[in-house]
C-alpha cells in the first residue's frame, strides 16, 4: 500500500495544476473537461470487477 500512495499522491497533486493550465492555455472549460472525461474513460477498465448480484466481502445492499 505504501508504493501506491507514494505514486498516487504526486499524480493527484498534478491533476488540478494540469486542469488549470489547460484552462489558461485554451481560455475555455471545454478542453479541461474533455481531458477529464478521457481520463475517466481510460481508467474505467481498471476498476475492480463486481459480479452482478454479488457484493464484495463485508458489503451491504
N, C-alpha and C positions, 0 to 999 in steps of 0.2 A: 504494500500500500504506500510505502514511503516514496518509491520511484514514481508512482502515478501522480502523487501530489506534487513532487518536485518538478514534474513536467507539466502538470495541469495548471498550476498557479501562474507560471510565466505566460503560458498560452492564453489564459483567461485575462491576464492583465493587458495583453497586446490587443485584444478584441476591441475594446472601446476606443483605443487610440487609432486603430485602423478604420473603424467606423467613422470617427470624426474626420480623419484625413480624407476619406472618400467623399464625405460631405463637403469639406473645404475645397477639394480638387474639382468636384463637379458642380457645386453650388445648388445641389438638389438632393432630396432624400431618396430618390428613386434608386440610384446606384448602390448606396449602402444597404437598402432593404432588399434589393435583388441579390446582393452578395450574401446577406444573412440567410435568405431563403435557400440559396445554393449550398451554403454550408450545412443547413439543416437536412437538405436532400442527400448530400454526400454522407452525412453521419448516420442517417436513418438505418441503413442496412446493418450497422454495427451495434444496434441496441440488442439487449438480451431477448431471445425468443420466448414468448409466453404462449403456451398451448391454449386453445380455446376451451373454456370450461374448467381449466385447472389454474390454481393460484400458486404463487411461489410459497416456499415454506414459511409459515408464520403469517401468511397473507390473509386479508379479510375480504369479504364481499361487501 
